[in-house]
Amino acid sequence: MHGSQLNLKEWDARLEAVDAELNALKPPEDAHGLVDTSKVDTQLLDEATQIESDSSQKPTSDEQKMAIVQKSSRGCSHIRSHQ
């Protein structure tokens, strides 16, 4: 199946099978009215999503981030040595 060229008959058969699968995924012709777009609140779509945080944690400093990265890279060193 892999690694060789298909003859025209095999290629055409596979193309027809893929086309049939793709056509099966298409909605029916009369499905264009199934969604009522008049009830969509466009204001909700335009507003930015914001999450309010109740956390009293301070943002991580650059030094803290570097320490985390260094600690995690030391913890992964055993993985490299076993490969």
C-alpha positions as CSV (number, residue, x, y, z in Angstrom):
1,M,0.0,0.0,0.0
2,H,2.7,2.4,0.9
3,G,6.0,3.0,-0.9
4,S,4.9,2.3,-4.4
5,Q,3.0,4.1,-7.1
6,L,-0.7,3.4,-7.7
7,N,-1.9,2.5,-11.1
8,L,-4.7,4.6,-12.5
9,K,-7.5,2.1,-11.6
10,E,-6.4,1.9,-7.9
11,W,-5.9,5.7,-7.7
12,D,-9.3,6.3,-9.2
13,A,-11.0,3.8,-6.8
14,R,-9.4,5.5,-3.8
15,L,-10.4,8.9,-5.0
16,E,-14.0,7.9,-5.4
17,A,-14.0,6.4,-1.9
18,V,-12.6,9.6,-0.4
19,D,-15.1,11.7,-2.4
20,A,-18.0,9.5,-1.1
21,E,-16.8,10.0,2.5
22,L,-16.5,13.7,2.0
23,N,-20.0,13.9,0.5
24,A,-21.4,12.0,3.4
25,L,-20.2,14.7,5.7
26,K,-21.9,17.5,3.8
27,P,-25.2,18.8,5.3
28,P,-28.4,18.2,3.3
29,E,-29.4,20.8,0.8
30,D,-32.4,21.8,2.8
31,A,-30.4,22.3,6.0
32,H,-29.7,26.0,5.3
33,G,-32.5,27.1,7.5
34,L,-31.8,25.0,10.6
35,V,-29.9,27.8,12.4
36,D,-31.8,30.9,13.4
37,T,-29.2,33.7,13.2
38,S,-31.7,36.4,14.2
39,K,-31.4,35.3,17.8
40,V,-27.6,35.7,18.0
41,D,-26.6,38.4,20.5
42,T,-23.8,40.1,18.6
43,Q,-22.9,42.2,21.5
44,L,-21.8,39.1,23.4
45,L,-19.7,38.1,20.4
46,D,-17.9,41.5,20.4
47,E,-17.1,41.7,24.1
48,A,-13.8,40.5,25.3
49,T,-13.8,37.5,27.6
50,Q,-12.3,38.4,31.0
51,I,-11.8,36.3,34.0
52,E,-11.9,37.9,37.4
53,S,-9.3,36.4,39.7
54,D,-9.9,36.0,43.5
55,S,-6.3,35.0,43.9
56,S,-4.2,37.1,46.3
57,Q,-1.0,35.7,44.8
58,K,1.5,38.1,43.5
59,P,2.7,37.8,39.9
60,T,5.8,35.6,39.5
61,S,9.0,37.6,39.2
62,D,11.5,37.0,36.4
63,E,14.0,35.5,39.0
64,Q,11.3,33.1,40.2
65,K,10.5,32.0,36.7
66,M,14.2,31.4,35.9
67,A,14.5,29.3,39.1
68,I,11.5,27.2,38.1
69,V,12.9,26.6,34.6
70,Q,16.3,25.7,36.0
71,K,14.8,23.3,38.6
72,S,12.6,21.6,36.0
73,S,15.5,21.2,33.6
74,R,17.6,19.6,36.4
75,G,14.7,17.2,37.0
76,C,14.6,16.2,33.4
77,S,18.3,15.4,33.2
78,H,17.7,11.8,34.1
79,I,15.5,11.4,31.1
80,R,18.2,12.4,28.7
81,S,20.7,10.1,30.4
82,H,18.5,7.0,29.8
83,Q,17.9,7.6,26.1
